[in-house]
């Protein structure tokens, strides 16, 4: 149900001011103390093998950065999902173009991992949901990144999602609707992990990129033991995938 509309807009205004201040202060610090800022940014991304300071920093605190960060924070204001709560049955689209819903991928009482990323095992089902591009070439784009423009229609989104198949993911890949309902209901931008079971939220990961930790899924009791043996496997994040962009 979310916040009353008037209260929501007041919160949005407050967030806008906070993000604007963050960008302004960030620009000043980057100009005055470039080496110290570099050390901080590199330390934050030391666990991300795909991070490149030279590719990322030229885009930092740009106009496109401002609008994207603002969109992410505004989306989180309407996040009503919680552990143990009913999982939103939002619409998604298979790469064939067939429309369906998230619950359609649940099988009995087996956990379903929604990958806003990717994690694999034999005791759960997995679903990659490709959402709007976080770093579209005509938006907040990084240097030397995959060139994908903002999706203007469903065919654009399906075409971009098919690039994920080159990585041979061993699970279904679907895309969010053009209304971005899954992304909004699960507050998924830019990356996020959820685990559902019996239509309830068993695990709610923190939003990425810095708080996107597929290894946390292994700590869930349902993933620890199967038939009396410890679960074997590894966490393999697919960078900038679904609930990924």
PyMOL commands that set and color helices and strands:
alter all, ss='L'
color gray80, all
select helices_A, chain A and resi 5-32+34-44+53-59+63-77+102-105+154-167+181-185+214-219+221-224
alter helices_A, ss='H'
color red, helices_A
select strands_A, chain A and resi 91-94+99-101+111-115+124-130+172-176+193-197+200-204+225-226+229-230
alter strands_A, ss='S'
color yellow, strands_A
deselect
rebuild
show_as cartoon
